[in-house]
Amino acid sequence: QVQLVESGGGLVQPGGSLRLSCAASGSIFRINDMGWYRQAPGKERELVATITRSRSTNYAGSVKGRFTNSRDNARNTMYLQMNSLKPEDTAVYYCNAEVNWGDYWGKGTLVTVSS
């Protein structure tokens, strides 16, 4: 059984920063691509950032230059450093990963950007 657990969400003022974590646990042989997605109220889930096992990254245009996606393969953990946060970044952020060649999702962590 593989689980992905996100943490680090919360309430932050516009212009502030947060760091999300996604920890994978269970019977893990290999984690390939990982990514962050988000879903704002009333909107569809959208891609935020992805990272390969070799740490190549890709970002949505709306977060490029503000968010940094990283991972620690030894700890089976991925991170999302979010800077210069805007109200439109408010959403539930989900972790996604290809673990043992299967697709897994976390339950999400809420990020609220508001003054």
Secondary structure, DSSP 8 states (H G I E B T S, - for coil): -EEEEEE--EEE-TT--EEEEEEEEES-S-EEEEEEEEE-TTS--EEEEEE-TT--EEE-TTTTTTEEEEEEGGGTEEEEEE-S--GGG-EEEEEEEEETTEEEE---EEEEE--
